[in-house]
Amino acid sequence: MSEPTLEPRPRLYHALSSYYSMIARLALVEGGIAYESKVIDIHLKMVQQQPDYVRLNPNMTVPTLVLPDRILDQSRDIAEYALAVSEATIDGDTKSWLDLHYGYPIEELTFGGLLARNPMARIMIPKRLEQVRRRLLERATQNPDLAKVYEERAAVFAGRIHAFDPETVARLSENRRAEAVGFMDRLEQTLHDGRAVLVPPAYGAADVVWTVFLARMEFVGMGAELHKRLALARYWRAMRARPSFAPADIWTKLHVFRLIGGMLGVG
């Protein structure tokens, strides 16, 4: 009698400090889905722009979840898959929380704040973005079958160069911080009735993404805003205490040596 054929585990390509990778990891752990972890260097080697990866994920982003029958290249799709929901079956409240979260450009908060506070970053980061843009155009020439996606990605970086203009980045940072505070106010109001999860009766996709959002608030130095909202602080403590939090490797601060180790393939 032949042995049953086992389907391969889902393979998750992700980066240690990536915001959206954390969402994918947390959702998969919460969903009880075992996966093969493939940590890639998105900073030094920029693996996400190499042709083999681009063929998996033309957006050149992380995370990417490779399933036996399809590839998911958006953290929202991965979270819904992991928690066994879909756009067709998800409830209206959860969808509203997800839409609110994914409508917010979190990188403009993270990098905008860095540029606003650090004069050296205002010099180095725009130069780095321009280098990446040019490298993408070079890859377009070197890989004709992928030229269109490389050119589209180069246009994204041109937009980032404009967004992170040193002359206007302080205002951008202030606006994004104000929006983040507004989100925390909304969460506080929702959680004020003592509910344990954002959309009762059970933990769901909304809790996944907003847990990672709250971790980013700590990461960018806005933890004080979080902790002075009593219901939100209570919820945050409960989310951090869940068995999924540590295995999902949610970063609330920068782990410099782990990040460097990951870049060098030893982390």
N, C-alpha and C positions, 0 to 999 in steps of 0.2 A: 504494500500500500504506500503510495507516494506521500511525502510530507506536504502539509498545506503550504501554499506560497504566502509569505508574509509581505505585506506592502511596506515599502521603505518609509521610514519616519519623515515627516515634513522637515525640510531644511530651511533654517532661518539665517539669512545673511543680515547682519546687524553691526552696529558700532557701539562701543561701550558707553560713551557719553551722549549719544544721539537721543534727543527728546522723543522722536517718534519710534525709535527702536525700543525705548523703555515701555512705551504703550504696548507694542507688540509682545514684548517679553512678559509683561504683567498679565495681559489677556490670555496668553498661552498657558501660563502657570495657573491662573484662576480657572481656566477651562479644563485643566487636567490633561493637557495635550503634550505628550513627550515629543521633543523635536531635536534635530541635530543642529547644534550651534556652530555657525561660521562667522566669527568676528572678523571684520575687515577694517583696514586702515583707510579712513576717509580723509585724513589730514595730510600725511606725509606721502604715502604711495598713491593716494587717491584711487583706490581700487575700483570705486564706483564708476569711474570714467573709462576703465579698460574695456575693450570691445567685448570680451566674453561676458562681462557683467552687464554691459549695455544691452546685450541680446536678451538677458533675463528681465531687465528693468530699464526700459528706454528713458525713464525719468532721471536715471542716474542718482537715485536717492536710496536711503535705507529707511526702513527695513524692506526685505523681499522674502516672502515665504513661498517656497517651492513645494507644491503638493503633487501627488501622483497624477492628477488630472488637470491641474491648472496652476497658474502663478498669481499670487496676490502681491501687489507692489504699493499698496497704501495701508498705513497703520489702521485706519478705520475699517477697511475690509478685513484685515487680519483679526481685529478685535471682535467684529461681528461673527466671523467664522469660528473663532475660538470659543465664543460664548453661545454658539448655536442660534444666532438670530440673523436676520437679513433685513434689507430695506423694505421688503414686502411684509415682514412679520413684526417688525419692531414697533413698540408703542409710541404714541405721539410725544409724550414727555421726554422719553429717552432720545428720540430723534431731535427734539428741540435743543437738548443739552449738547448733543454731538454736533449739531449744526453751529451752535454758538462757539463751541471750542474750536472747531476746524475753520471757522471764519476769522480766527485771530492769528496774525503772523508772529508766531512766538519767537522766531529768529530775530525779528526787529526789536523785540524786548531784550533778548540776550546780547546780541552784538551791538545794538544801538546804545545800550547802557555802557558797555565796555568802551566804545568809541567816545561817548560823551564824557567819561571819567578819565580816560587815559590818552594824553597827547601823542604818545608813541604809537598807540593803536590807530589813531587817526591818520598817521603817516603810513604804517605798515599794511593795514588791512585793505585799504583801497588798492594799493600796489599789488597785493596778493590776488585780489579779485580780478584785476586786469590781467595778471599772468595766467590765471586759470581760464579766463575768457579766450585769450590768444591760444592757449594750449588746446582748448576745445575746437577751435577753428583749424588748428593743425591736424587734429585727429579726424576732422571731417574730410580733409584732403587725403589722409592716409587710409581711410576706410570708406570708400565710395558707397558701399551698401548701407552705411550708417550715417552718411553725410547729413541727411535732413535732421536726425535727432541730435547730432552734435551741434549743428547750427542753431537749433531751437534752444538747446541748453546754454549755448554761448549768449543768446539773447536774454536768457534769465539772469546770467551774471552781469550783463550790461545794465539790467534793471537794478540789480543789487548795488552796483557802483553808484548809480544815481540815488538810490534810497539812502545809502550810507555816505553821502556827500558830507565831508567834514564841516562844511559851513551850516548845514541844516540838521545834523544828526542829533544835536542837543534837544531840539524841538521834537524830533521824532521820538527820542527816548522818553521825554516827558509825556507825550501823548500815549505811548504804549503803556507806560507805568500807570497813567490815569485810567486807562481802559482795564488794566489788570486789577486795579483796586475796585473798579466798578463790578467786575466779575466776582470778586470776593464778597462784596456787599450783597450781590444777588444770591450767592451760595449761602451766606449767613441768613438771609431772609428765608430761604427755602428750608434750611436745616433748623430754624428756630423752634419748630414744633416738636423737636426731639427725635425725629426720624433717624434711623441708623444708616440708611442708604439714600441716595438722591432720589431714586424712583422706587418707592416701596412696591412689593414687599421684599424683594431680593436684590442683592448685589448684581450690578449689570455693567454694560458697556459705558454708561455715563460715569460710573464710579471709577472705572479704569482710567479714562482720559483725564478726569478732573483730579484724581490722585496724583498723576504725573504732573499736571499743571501746578498743583500745590507744592510738589517737590521742587519745581522750577522756581517758584516764588522764594523758597529757601535759598536756592542756588544763586539767584541774582541779588540776594541781600534784602528781599522784601518780606522776610519771615516775621518781622515785627507787626506788619499789617495783618498777617494771617492770625497771629496769636492773640491779638487784641479783640478779635471777633470770637466770642465765647463758643457759640454753636459750631462755627467753622473749626475752631481749635479742637473741640471735642471730636468732630468728625475726622480731622486729620490724624489725631492720635489713634483713633480706631482703625483707620486705613493703614497706618504704619505698623500697627500691631497684627495685621492679618498675616497668616502663614505665607502668603504669596509675596510679600513686600521684599524680603531679603533675597529669596531665590531669583526674583526678577531683576535684581541689581539696580534699584532706583537710586539715582544720584541726587542728593540734596546739597552737595558741595563738590568742588572740583578735586578729583583724585589725580594729582599731577603724575605721580610715578606709575600709577596703573595706566594712565593714558599713554605715557611714553612707552611703557612696556608693551601695550597693545600695538603701537606703531611699529615697534621693533620685532613684533612676533613672539614676545616672551611674557606677555601679560595674560 
